[in-house]
C-alpha cells in the first residue's frame, strides 16, 4: 500500500533506479569472482547438510532442486568469506545506496525453482546475469511474464509477486542477486525498518569463520531433530501427528505474537 509509483508493479524500469547502473557496468569484474567461487566448489559447500550454511530458513526448500547461493552481504553484515574471496564485488556493492543484501546464485542444468513469493516486502530483487546460457530455455516467470537471463543484462522485480524459474538449457546460470530497498512513503519506511531488524538475525554463513544469525543457530539445532520426527510417520502415525500439530500451533502462536509486537511498536511511534 505504501510503495511509491515507480515500484508499484511486478517488473521495474531500471532507468528509475540509476544507482544500480554502476553494478551492471562492472559485470565482467563481478563475473570473474563468481566463476572462481564455482570452480573452487563454494556453491557445493553451502549445500552440504553438515555445514551451518545449509540451514537457511529463507531459501532452504530450493536446495533439493539444485539451486545454490553464496552470500556477500545481508541486512547490515558483510560476511568474512565474501571479504576474502570476492573483495571487488563487495566493494562495488557497498557503494550502491539502498542495497540490503547481496549474493551469487547458481541454477544448474535441469534445475528449477518452484512457484513461490516472498512475504517480507522490505526489498525489491535485482538479478544481474554473469554466466548464463543466454538461452530462452533458462528463464524466470514473474506474475505471468517470462524473462530470460543474459550475460551483463539486469532485471529488477517485486519478489512479492508469484514467480518461478527453470533451466532447461545445456548450461548453468550464475547471477548476482541484490535485495534493493523498496521505495515507500513514510509509513512504509517505518514498517520496513522493523522488518529489516528481523531480517538481520536470519544471517546465514557460507563457510566456518563467517558471522551467523540466531535464526540460523536455532534452525540448525532443531532441523535434525525434526527430520528424526518425520520417521515416526512410518512407525507411529499417531505420535507423529501429535508432534506435528503441536509444532504448527506453536509457530502460529509465535507469528501472531510477532505481529502483535510490531503493531505495538508502530503504535508507540504515533
Backbone torsions as a table, in degrees:
resi	resn	phi	psi	omega
1	UNK	NA	-28.1	-172.3
2	UNK	-106.1	10.1	179.1
3	UNK	-74.6	138.1	178.4
4	UNK	-69.7	157.5	-171.2
5	UNK	-55.8	-39.3	-175.1
6	UNK	-65.8	-17.6	-179.4
7	UNK	-115.6	8.1	-177.3
8	UNK	-90.6	59.4	179.4
9	UNK	-163.4	164.2	-176.4
10	UNK	-65.0	-44.5	-177.7
11	UNK	-121.8	130.4	-174.2
12	UNK	-89.2	160.8	169.9
13	UNK	-90.6	116.2	-175.9
14	UNK	-62.9	-20.2	176.9
15	UNK	-63.8	-22.6	178.6
16	UNK	-81.8	-5.7	-179.1
17	UNK	-129.9	64.4	-174.4
18	UNK	-62.5	-21.5	-179.4
19	UNK	-63.8	-20.6	-178.5
20	UNK	-82.8	-11.8	-175.5
21	UNK	-62.3	-34.7	-178.9
22	UNK	-65.0	-27.9	175.1
23	UNK	-70.0	-48.6	-179.5
24	UNK	-62.5	-37.9	-179.4
25	UNK	-63.3	-23.3	-177.7
26	UNK	-108.8	27.9	-172.9
27	UNK	-63.1	-31.8	-178.6
28	UNK	-69.9	-36.7	175.6
29	UNK	-63.9	-43.9	179.1
30	UNK	-64.6	-40.7	-179.1
31	UNK	-58.7	-41.9	-178.7
32	UNK	-57.9	-42.8	-179.0
33	UNK	-71.2	-36.8	178.5
34	UNK	-66.4	-43.4	179.7
35	UNK	-64.9	-36.6	177.5
36	UNK	-63.3	-39.2	175.9
37	UNK	-60.7	-44.2	-179.8
38	UNK	-62.3	-45.7	-177.5
39	UNK	-66.2	-26.1	-179.4
40	UNK	-98.0	10.1	170.0
41	UNK	80.0	15.5	-176.2
42	UNK	-71.1	-29.1	177.3
43	UNK	-68.2	-29.4	177.8
44	UNK	-77.2	-33.4	-178.2
45	UNK	-61.9	-39.0	-177.3
46	UNK	-75.3	-13.1	176.2
47	UNK	-89.8	-8.8	-178.1
48	UNK	-67.1	118.7	-178.2
49	UNK	-59.3	-16.6	179.4
50	UNK	-88.0	-5.0	-178.2
51	UNK	-97.6	152.9	176.8
52	UNK	-65.0	-29.3	-179.7
53	UNK	-65.1	-18.4	-179.9
54	UNK	-70.4	-26.8	-172.9
55	UNK	-91.2	72.8	-178.1
56	UNK	-108.2	101.2	-172.4
57	UNK	-64.4	-25.4	-178.7
58	UNK	-81.2	-31.6	-173.8
59	UNK	-123.5	11.7	-170.2
60	UNK	-59.7	-33.6	-173.3
61	UNK	-73.2	-14.1	-175.7
62	UNK	-84.2	-17.8	-177.3
63	UNK	-58.3	-38.3	-175.1
64	UNK	-68.0	-14.8	178.5
65	UNK	-98.4	2.0	175.9
66	UNK	105.2	-16.1	-178.9
67	UNK	-65.4	148.6	174.6
68	UNK	-151.3	169.9	-175.9
69	UNK	-151.4	167.7	175.0
70	UNK	-141.8	114.2	-176.5
71	UNK	-72.7	141.4	172.3
72	UNK	-106.3	-57.2	176.6
73	UNK	-136.5	157.4	177.8
74	UNK	-153.0	104.4	173.7
75	UNK	43.8	59.1	173.6
76	UNK	103.6	-9.5	-178.3
77	UNK	-122.7	130.2	170.9
78	UNK	-98.9	123.4	-174.6
79	UNK	-70.3	143.9	-178.1
80	UNK	-58.6	-41.6	-178.6
81	UNK	-64.6	-34.1	178.8
82	UNK	-68.3	-40.3	177.5
83	UNK	-60.5	-38.3	-176.7
84	UNK	-80.1	-38.4	-172.1
85	UNK	-99.6	-23.3	-176.8
86	UNK	-133.6	52.2	-173.3
87	UNK	-61.5	-36.9	-178.2
88	UNK	-70.2	-40.7	178.2
89	UNK	-66.1	-43.3	178.3
90	UNK	-58.4	-43.4	-179.7
91	UNK	-64.4	-43.5	179.8
92	UNK	-62.2	-46.8	-177.8
93	UNK	-65.5	-35.6	-177.7
94	UNK	-65.6	-21.2	-178.8
95	UNK	-85.5	-8.2	-177.9
96	UNK	-94.9	117.5	-179.8
97	UNK	-67.1	143.0	174.1
98	UNK	86.8	7.7	177.6
99	UNK	-87.3	115.9	-179.5
100	UNK	-89.0	-27.4	-178.3
101	UNK	-158.5	154.6	179.1
102	UNK	-147.7	142.3	176.5
103	UNK	-157.2	157.5	166.4
104	UNK	-92.8	142.9	174.2
105	UNK	-135.0	149.3	-177.2
106	UNK	-124.5	138.5	176.9
107	UNK	-124.6	99.4	-175.0
108	UNK	-67.4	169.2	176.9
109	UNK	-59.3	131.3	177.3
110	UNK	81.7	1.1	-177.9
111	UNK	-94.8	174.3	-175.4
112	UNK	-155.8	165.3	167.5
113	UNK	-122.2	120.6	-177.2
114	UNK	-70.6	166.9	-177.6
115	UNK	-57.7	129.9	-179.8
116	UNK	-160.9	167.0	170.3
117	UNK	-145.4	159.0	-174.6
118	UNK	-103.2	124.9	-173.2
119	UNK	-75.6	-22.3	-178.4
120	UNK	-91.9	112.9	-170.5
121	UNK	-95.9	26.8	-178.2
122	UNK	-70.6	-24.7	-172.1
123	UNK	-131.2	158.7	165.4
124	UNK	-98.8	160.3	-176.5
125	UNK	-112.3	130.2	-177.8
126	UNK	-112.7	130.8	175.9
127	UNK	-118.3	129.9	174.7
128	UNK	-121.3	117.7	180.0
129	UNK	-66.2	127.8	-179.7
130	UNK	-114.3	-60.3	175.5
131	UNK	-131.7	95.8	-173.9
132	UNK	-120.7	163.1	176.2
133	UNK	-68.6	-15.8	-174.4
134	UNK	52.4	46.3	-171.1
135	UNK	-141.8	136.1	-179.9
136	UNK	-65.6	-11.9	177.3
137	UNK	-76.4	-10.2	175.4
138	UNK	-113.9	108.6	-169.6
139	UNK	-152.1	164.3	171.4
140	UNK	-120.9	139.8	176.8
141	UNK	-109.6	122.5	-178.4
142	UNK	-119.5	111.8	178.9
143	UNK	52.4	38.4	175.8
144	UNK	93.6	-3.9	-179.4
145	UNK	-109.5	127.8	179.2
146	UNK	-84.0	141.0	173.5
147	UNK	-135.9	127.8	179.2
148	UNK	-104.7	128.0	-178.4
149	UNK	-68.1	146.7	175.0
150	UNK	-136.6	147.3	178.8
151	UNK	-57.4	127.5	176.0
152	UNK	81.2	-2.1	179.8
153	UNK	-103.2	153.0	-172.2
154	UNK	-125.4	157.3	179.6
155	UNK	-140.9	137.7	175.1
156	UNK	-129.4	122.8	-176.0
157	UNK	-140.8	167.2	179.0
158	UNK	-91.0	111.8	-174.3
159	UNK	-72.2	-5.8	177.5
160	UNK	-83.7	-6.0	171.8
161	UNK	-86.1	148.4	179.5
162	UNK	-59.1	130.5	178.2
163	UNK	-147.1	157.4	178.2
164	UNK	-155.5	164.2	-176.0
165	UNK	-143.4	151.3	176.0
166	UNK	-137.8	144.9	169.1
167	UNK	-121.6	90.9	178.9
168	UNK	-99.6	16.1	-179.7
169	UNK	-89.3	-168.8	-178.5
170	UNK	-105.8	7.6	179.8
171	UNK	-134.2	152.3	177.5
172	UNK	-75.2	163.7	179.7
173	UNK	-120.4	125.6	174.3
174	UNK	-120.6	129.8	179.2
175	UNK	-133.3	162.6	165.9
176	UNK	-96.1	129.2	-179.3
177	UNK	-117.0	125.9	178.8
178	UNK	-116.8	144.2	169.1
179	UNK	-97.8	110.4	-173.1
180	UNK	-107.2	134.3	-177.7
181	UNK	-49.4	127.9	177.1
182	UNK	-74.4	126.1	177.1
183	UNK	-71.1	118.0	-178.1
184	UNK	-134.3	165.2	171.1
185	UNK	-79.2	175.9	-167.9
186	UNK	-55.2	-42.6	-177.5
187	UNK	-66.9	-36.5	176.3
188	UNK	-64.1	-35.2	178.3
189	UNK	-64.1	-37.6	179.6
190	UNK	-66.1	-46.7	179.5
191	UNK	-61.4	-45.4	-177.7
192	UNK	-66.3	-32.3	176.7
193	UNK	-59.3	-43.0	179.8
194	UNK	-64.3	-46.5	-177.5
195	UNK	-68.6	-30.5	177.1
196	UNK	-63.1	-34.6	178.2
197	UNK	-65.9	-35.4	177.4
198	UNK	-68.4	-42.6	-178.7
199	UNK	-63.4	-29.8	179.4
200	UNK	-57.2	-38.6	-174.1
201	UNK	-83.3	1.1	176.5
202	UNK	-94.0	10.4	-178.3
203	UNK	-54.4	132.0	-178.0
204	UNK	-118.9	130.3	178.6
205	UNK	-73.5	156.1	171.7
206	UNK	-89.7	-46.6	-177.2
207	UNK	-142.8	168.0	175.9
208	UNK	-55.2	139.3	-177.4
209	UNK	101.9	-12.0	176.7
210	UNK	-83.4	157.1	173.7
211	UNK	-65.6	154.9	-174.5
212	UNK	-143.7	130.1	-179.9
213	UNK	-82.1	160.4	-177.3
214	UNK	-64.2	-33.2	179.7
215	UNK	-64.6	-40.8	178.4
216	UNK	-64.0	-38.3	179.6
217	UNK	-64.6	-44.4	-179.9
218	UNK	-67.4	-46.2	-178.6
219	UNK	-61.8	-39.6	179.2
220	UNK	-67.2	-29.9	-179.6
221	UNK	-81.4	-35.4	-173.6
222	UNK	-84.1	-36.9	-172.8
223	UNK	-57.0	-47.7	178.8
224	UNK	-56.8	-37.1	178.8
225	UNK	-66.9	-40.0	179.9
226	UNK	-65.5	-36.0	178.1
227	UNK	-63.6	-36.4	176.8
228	UNK	-67.1	-37.9	178.8
229	UNK	-61.4	-35.8	-178.8
230	UNK	-61.5	-27.4	179.3
231	UNK	-67.4	-20.9	177.2
232	UNK	-65.3	-21.3	-179.3
233	UNK	-58.7	-30.4	-180.0
234	UNK	-89.9	-26.1	-173.2
235	UNK	-107.7	-31.0	-178.6
236	UNK	-148.9	82.2	-172.8
237	UNK	-63.7	-33.3	-179.4
238	UNK	-66.1	-49.6	179.2
239	UNK	-63.0	-38.2	178.6
240	UNK	-59.3	-45.6	-178.2
241	UNK	-67.2	-37.2	178.0
242	UNK	-61.1	-48.0	-179.5
243	UNK	-65.4	-43.8	-178.4
244	UNK	-59.4	-49.3	-177.7
245	UNK	-69.6	-32.0	176.9
246	UNK	-65.0	-45.4	178.7
247	UNK	-63.6	-45.2	-179.0
248	UNK	-61.7	-43.4	179.5
249	UNK	-65.9	-36.4	177.7
250	UNK	-64.7	-42.4	178.2
251	UNK	-63.6	-40.8	177.6
252	UNK	-62.8	-43.5	179.1
253	UNK	-62.3	-41.3	178.4
254	UNK	-65.3	-39.2	179.0
255	UNK	-62.8	-45.7	178.1
256	UNK	-63.9	-38.0	178.5
257	UNK	-63.7	-40.0	178.6
258	UNK	-64.9	-44.5	178.0
259	UNK	-61.1	-41.3	178.6
260	UNK	-59.9	-45.0	179.7
261	UNK	-64.0	-40.7	179.8
262	UNK	-64.8	-44.1	179.1
263	UNK	-63.2	-39.3	177.8
264	UNK	-65.0	-38.7	179.2
265	UNK	-64.5	-45.3	179.4
266	UNK	-62.4	-42.6	-179.7
267	UNK	-62.1	-35.0	-178.4
268	UNK	-69.0	-18.2	-179.4
269	UNK	-79.4	-12.0	-176.1
270	UNK	-114.1	NA	NA
